[in-house]
Amino acid sequence: METQPAPPSLQEQAYRDIRSRIVSCRFRPGSRLNEAEVATLLGLGRTPVRQAFDRLRMEGLVIVHPRRGVEVRGFEAGELLEIVEARLVNECHAAGLAALRATPRDIAALEDILLRSTAATPVEETETLMRLEREFHGLLAQIAGNTVLAGILRNLQDRAIRFWFVASGQQPQRQSVVAQHADILGAIAAGDRAGAEAAMRRHIEDFRASVLRQPGLR
């Protein structure tokens, strides 16, 4: 008999829900979150919500002010540029390693994500496309075969994800994301290390330009 996966803990449930609301800007940048109010909104106790806030603080998504509540971290151009700088060094290198180490099974898995992404470009599917973006980059980091590098990239993705959501507000940009993933995949499938690195660089630089075009970025 097939074993069913265990349901997420209350803390994990709170973390996923709050994080989803932050990255999709349903909890807006700069807003204050009250622990009791969020617990009521989610139908959970205050303890898992408090634990979720602490985890989100470590990811840099919220700022915890003692006795004054929790603040959703705002958007800052300086933070974005630091994230991009780190991604250009680490993620381009990971793409190059993936081109050297990808198996046919790895290529098929990336192709599956790309296929699902192609169907997720309408406006109402923005959050789905965001998750597939993370899945694509996460699998690519895994294929690169360096666990230390994969950990660095997970942290960068966590820091970049809200910026991604803002940058992908227009459908042409979402279509560009999918096309850029296709270029990266094509180079990896061909075993072209330099091509994979160059395609990833274009993808990250386009991300930076798209976010910086948004109004209201400090």
N, C-alpha and C positions, 0 to 999 in steps of 0.2 A: 504494500500500500504506500502511495506517495505521501511523504510527510509535508504537512502544510506549514508555511512559514509562520513564526510567532508574530502576533500583533505587536505594533510598536508600543513602547512604554509611554506613560503619560507625559514624561519629560520630553521624549522624542516627538510625540504628537504635538506638544506645545511648541517645541523648537521648529518643527517643519511648518506649522501654520503661521507662526509669527514671522519666520524668515520669508515665507512666500509673500506675506503682506508687505514686508519691507522692500523686497527686491522689485515687486510690481508697483511700488509707490502707493499702495492702498493705505499703508502707514507712511505718511509723507515725510520727506527729509526735514529735519529740524523740529518735528512734532514731539510732544511729550507723551509718554505712555505710562498710565497708572496701572500698577500690578493688579489691583483688585478689579479694575474695569476690564482689563484684558482677560483675566481669568473668567469673568462673567461672560464676556463676548465669546470665548472659546468653549464655555461649559466645562471648565476644568478648575482644579484647586489652585491656590496661590503658590504652593511649593513647586510644582512642575513649571509654572510660568516663571518663577524666580530663577530656577535652574536654567531654563531656556535663555533668559536674559543674560545670565553669566556666560553662557556658551557663545551667544551672539556678540557679547562684549569682546571676547577673545578673538572673534573673527573681524572685529573692527566695524560692525554694522550698527552698534548702539554705543552710547556713552552712559554709564551708570553714575548718577549724581547721588551720593549718600543723603538720605532724608528729603531729596527733591525729585525722586523718580528717575525714569529712564528716557533718554533723548535719542531719537533716530538720527544717526549721523547724517550730516548734510553733504551735498556734493561740492567738491573743491577741485579746481583745475590742477592744483599742485599734486594732489593725491593721484589723480588720473595719470599725470605725466610720469610719476614715479612707478606706478603699476606698469605702464606701457614700456618704460625703460627696462624694467626687470623682465617683462615678458619677451621683449625682443632678444635678450641674451639667452634666456632659459628655454622658451618655447620653440624658438627657431632651431636651437640645438636638438631639442627633443624630436622635432619633425625630421631632422636629418638622421637621427638614430633610428627612428621608426622606418625610414626608407631602407635602411640597411638590414633591419631585423624583422620586418613584418612577414608573417606567414600567409599562405592563401586564406586560412581561416580568419586571420586578422583583417585582411582586405575585405572579405565578405561581410564581416561585422561592421566595418566602417561604411561599406556600401549600403547596408541596411539602415543605418542611422541617416545617411544622406537621402535615401528614398523617403523615409518618414519626414525628414525636414522639408523636402520638396512639397509635400502636401500640407505643410504647416505655415505657409507664408501669408495667408489672409490675416487681417487685423485681429480678428477674434481668437486666433491661434498663437498670439505673440508669446504667451507664457509657455505653451507647448514647445515652440521653437527655441525659447530660452533654455528649457531643460535639455533639448536635443543638442544645442550648442555645447552645453556642459558635458553631455555624454560623449560627444565627438572628441572634445579636447581631453577628457578624462581617459578615454580608451587609447587615444594617441600617446598620452604620457605613459600608460601601461605598456604599450607596444615598444616604447623606447627602451624598456628593460632596465631602468635605473630607479630604484625605489626612493633614493634621496631626492633626485630630480622630480619624481612624481609628487612627492610631498610638497616641494616648493611650488609646483604648478597648481596643486589643489588650493594652496593658500592664495595664490594670485588670482585664481578663478573666483574664489570667495570674495576677494576684495573688488574684483572688476564687475561682478554680475549686475549690480544696480546700474552702473554706467552703461552696460550692454542694453539693459531694458530701455533706458532713455534713448540711446542711439538708434534703436530699432523701431522707433515709433512710426516710421513711414514704410509702406510696403516695398518700394524700390530698394530700401536699405536691407530689408529682410531677404529679398531675392538675391541681393549682392552677397550676403552672408553665405547662402546656400551655394552660389556659384564659386565663391572663394574656397569653401570646403571641398568642392569638386576638384578644384585645381590642386589643392594640397593632396587629396586622395590620389589623383592621377599620378602625381610625382612619386608618392610613396609606392604605389602599385608598380611603377616602372623601375623602382630601386634607384631613383635619381635623388641622391642626397642634396646636392646643390639646388636642384629644382624645388624640392620640398621645403628647404630652408627659405628660399626666395618667396615661394607662395605663402608661407606662414608670415613672413615679414610684411608682405602686401596686405594680408588679412588684418594684422595687428595695427598697422599704420592707418588703414581705412577705419578701423574701430576708433582710433584716437581722433581722426579728423571728424568723424560723424558725431562724437560726443561734444567736441569743442564747438560745433556749429549750433548746439542747443542753447536757447536763451536761459538766463538765470544761473549759469555755472559761475561760481566764484573763482 
